[in-house]
């Protein structure tokens, strides 16, 4: 399998324990400020389960992430389940929610 992401396999990314343990990645973020990546499940962000791991640790467990490897910095992709289409959107971190 060829590596499709813009960061090397050994570059750190943000994830959560449940993703490493096999839960599906349903939210992927390619951060604009430092070009890093985050891969999360559907649970709200929780610092007690957050991990910093090599990107390969997540991508090797979830090879379907290759589908969003070309996601530009400053964009996120979400899906409701594995096998469902990714919905991609440009992030606007400066807007009020």
Secondary structure, 3 states (H helix, E strand, C coil): CCCCCCCCCCCEEEEEHHHHCCCCCCEEEECCCCCCEEEECCCCCCCCCEEEEEHHHHHHHCHHHHHHCCCCCCEEEECCCCCCCCEEEECCCCCCC
